[in-house]
Amino acid sequence: YRPPEIFFGDRYYTFKVDIWSTACTIYELLTGKLLFEGSSDIEVVSRIFEVLGTPTVDEWPECEEMPCYLPFSEIKGTGLQIDDPRTNDFLLKMLQLNPKNRS
């Protein structure tokens, strides 16, 4: 349950990584499925972007400066597909891709 900045080599992260992991855990408890399942780091990041959309440089300017950053094709994202809109919105806020914007 690692956010993209960890996959991209960010070594300086905060409690916001724990918020991301908590959102993934809540999703799994609610649905019985892994949110971002993959057998490799690149596959997991691809899955993250498939669900949440690819961040733009405007949304997350620091991403291109990370040591292991890889560009991905722009994807809009499918969303979480949770029936309860309040739960869906809550988890999406926890999973914002720009770590500086997570609250």
RAUR-V917793 format. One line per field, one symbol per residue. ss: DSSP state (~ for helix, > for strand, _ for the rest). psi: psi as a letter, one per 30 degrees, with the letter a starting at -180 (. if undefined). burial: + if it has 9 or more other C-alpha atoms within 8 Angstrom, else -. A space follows every 10 residues. Layout:
# RAUR-V917793
ss=???
psi=???
burial=???
This chain:
# RAUR-V917793
ss=___~~~~___ _____~~~~~ ~~~~~~~~~~ ~_________ ~~~~~~~~~~ ~~________ ~~~~~_____ __________ ____~~~~~~ ~~~~______ ___
psi=hklefeeggk fjlaffeeee eeeeeeeeee fglkeiklfl eeeeeeeeee eflkkleeei ffeffkfgkk klkkkekfaf hkejeeeeee eeefgkejff fk.
burial=--++++++++ -----++-++ +-+++-++-- -----+---- --++++++++ +++++-+--+ --++-+--+- ------++-- -------+-- ++++++++-- -+-
